Amino acid sequence: MDSGSPLPVWRQPRARLWALAGVVTLGFLVALEIAAHHYGLPGPMASQAKEVVVAPKSGFLLYSGMALMMLVLTWRQRFIAVAAAIGIDVVFLVVRWAAGIEVTDGHPFGNGALWVLLGVAVIAVTRRTGRERALLLKGVGLGLLLVAGRKTGDTWLLITSKSRPMVLDQYVAVADHALGNPSWLVGRLVTATGPIGFNFLDIVYGQLAVAAVLVALYQLRNVAVERRFPVHHLVRTFLVIGLLGPAIYMIFPVVGPLYAYGTGTEHWASVSLWWSDTSSSAHWSMGDLWPVTPPPVDAPHSMPFDGITPRNCMPSLHTAWATAIFIHSRKGPKFLRYAGTFWLIATLTATLGFGYHYGADLLAGVVFTLTIEAALRSFDRGWDRSGLRLVAYGTAVFAALLLSYRYLPLEMARLPWVAGPLLVLAMASVIYGYVRTTSRWESATSPARDPETQPETV
């Protein structure tokens, strides 16, 4: 072959990178499947495979995944895909009705969206070649990864509750005195707003994925026209956060103030919601303290907890995801920027006000996200000294936060006017470093391209 001719698609560096990422992801899912079966739990792959036929846990999520995939299709193909998905769902509804099958655990729709996703993958492999095949497969991969990310997260949470019988809530709760016990403060404020304030925050908190899809749809709006994806977009950050975050849960298991220092039902008993609490920790908590009485400042120690409640507090991934939405909405229209800001503030309020997280979790979540964002953008533009320095600094600050929560909580609680500002300053320094470094990247006249807008080759 002539040395000047372009390489085949499958031999291009980025194509090889995607192939490697696919192999690593598949290996991770297989390992998680084996671990789940070891604990007698449904694995993410088996759970997803069942939804080809059985009623899915979340039909909205499957249709969101299909919406991401349709970004690579033409308008005519999109109409055909939507019609096919709805038609398949109608057939499933009729069959279930005729067979007398009642859907009690999940949604009566969503199978059609999954069938369309799989169908486009089959068409890409059998009927398309070259760049067109790669584009379709990448679209299908993003859609399925969005769904698999949710399934993987659910499995991870179940595994944390089974494999980590001891939790470190006392350490974090004592360290949180340096921040003024924000969960207790915001929890009392949310309680004072009654059902109206609670239901409003609950809707925002529960629909974080919807906000993410809106931002992602804006970022990927030109994919069908340009026939290529932007180098950097929100979906990648979301997936990496969801992949790495649960690993920290295994290292630093924490259940949250609602469960460790409350009955687990403080808010739920006073409002009418579609919620049935099945993980109440009333017989495991330190006492009925949240959100009225802050925990005492005494020597913390690990404590046993039930085998149901997920150890999913450190870091706060809801904070991490909301921070990612905020960052990626900055380059959108005014409405999207306002929405990103609103979702971040409301999510922070809900995570504290519902008793799901300590203030220390939120600081760690922000640093966690900025470090991941810095790593992804550095990879896209090519690693240099500024990128390496930013990622190393973010990693060091994140590790320092975890170590201080674990080994210096008493000192932090006894010197709150010193420790509190230092914790906030550590987070602020990472924010400052990220903004300063990325602004320099974007304003540089060198070939570094803007990863939010510059398309990549497939």
C-alpha positions, 0 to 999 in steps of 0.5 A: 500500500502506498505510504501516502494513502490513508489508513483503513478505519480499523487501523486508525489510532482513535478507532483502536482506542475505541476498540480497546475501550470496548474490550475494557468495558466488556471485561468490567461488565463481565467481572461485575456480573460474576461478582453480583452472582457471587452475592446472589444478586442480578448482574447488569448484563443479565438484567439488561438481557431480560428487558428484551422481553420482560417489562423494563425497570425504566422505560424512560431511560431506554428511550433516552438511550435511543434518543442519543443513538438517533443523533447519528441518524437522518430525520427520515431514519429517526421517524422510522426508529421512533415508529418502530419502537412505539409499534413494538411497545404496542405489540408487547402491551397487547401480548401482556394484556392478552396473557394477563401479565400485570406489570408491577415492577417497572414500566409497561414500555421501553422494550421497543427502544431496546429492540431499535437499539439492537436493530441498528447495531445489526444493520451497522454490522451487516449493511454498512461499512467503513466510517458509516458503520463506525458512526452507527456503532458509536451511536448505539454504543452511547445509547447502550452505555447510558442504560448499562451505566444505570444497571451497573450503578444499581449492581454496584450499590447492592454489592457495596451493601453486601461486601462492606458490613462496616461503615465510616459514617462516624468519621465523616460526621465528626469531620463535618463539624468543621463545615458547620454540619450542613446536612443538619442545617439544610435538612431542617430548612427543607423540613420547614418547607413541608411537602411543597419544598420536598416534592420540588427538590425530589423531582429535580433530584430524581430527574438528573439524567433528564438534565444530562440528556438535554445538555448532551443532545445540544452538544451532539446536535450536529452529529447527523450532519457532520457524520462525526462526534465532538471530541469531548461531550457530557456523556463521556464524563457521566460514564467515567464518573459512574465507572470510577465513583463506586470503586471509591465507595468500596474504599470509603463506605458511608451510608449518609446521615439519614440512615446513620443518624436517623430512622431513614424515614424522616421526610418520607413519613410526612409527604405523599410520594410514590416511595416505599422505604425498604432500607430503613436503618432504625435498628442500626443507626447511632440514634434519632439525631438527624436533622435536629441534633448534630452528632457528638464530637467524640472519638469515631470508629467504624460501625456495623450496618445492615446488608441493604443500605448502599454505601454510596456517599463518598464522594457524592456522585449526584454532586459530581454529575450535577457539576459535570452538567454545570460545566458542559452547559457553560457553552450552550445558549442562555437557557441551558446555562441557567438550567445547568446552574439551577440543577447544580444548586437544587441538587446540592440542596437536595443531597444535603436536605434529604440527609443523603450526604454530608457536606464533606461528600459534596466537596469530594464530589466537586474535586472528583469531577473536575479531576476527571474532566481535566483528564479527559480534556488533556487526553483529547488535546494531547498530554502536556505539562499543564494537563498533567499538573492539573490532574495530579493536583486534583488527584492529590487534593481528592486523596488528601480530603479522604485521608483527612476525613479518616484520620483527622476528624477530631482535630478538624472538629475541634478547630472548625475555624481553621479546618473548615476554611482549609477544606473549602480552600482546597476545593476552591484551589482545584476549581481555580486551577481547572478554570485557569488551565482550561481557559488558557487551553481555549484561548491559545493560538496553538493547534489545541482544538476546543474539545466541546465543539471541534469534531473528531474523525470516526 
